[in-house]
Amino acid sequence: YIQIKVSATPEGQIISCKTMYQSESEGIGSVCEEADFYTQFNGRDVNNYKDIDAISGATLTTNGYKTAISKVFDMIAMLKGEA
């Protein structure tokens, strides 16, 4: 389980991203709570948010994070009447 906080512009650019809570494997998936991982999303948008350095050995954690970020873009599109 991972809980993240994401701030984004109305245009769909991520301002900031931070892991608020995680219960991933210690030393592997738990890397998602380190700033070196979650700040990779800052400044990204729907076109390039997947182009980040994955957590080695924690594919599910990395993919879960990307899924959560994609939901932010879905919500922005919905609020703009595009979804």
Secondary structure as UniProt FT lines:
FT   STRAND          2..8
FT   TURN            10..11
FT   STRAND          14..22
FT   TURN            26..28
FT   HELIX           29..33
FT   HELIX           35..38
FT   HELIX           39..41
FT   TURN            42..43
FT   TURN            46..50
FT   TURN            56..57
FT   HELIX           59..79
FT   TURN            80..81
//
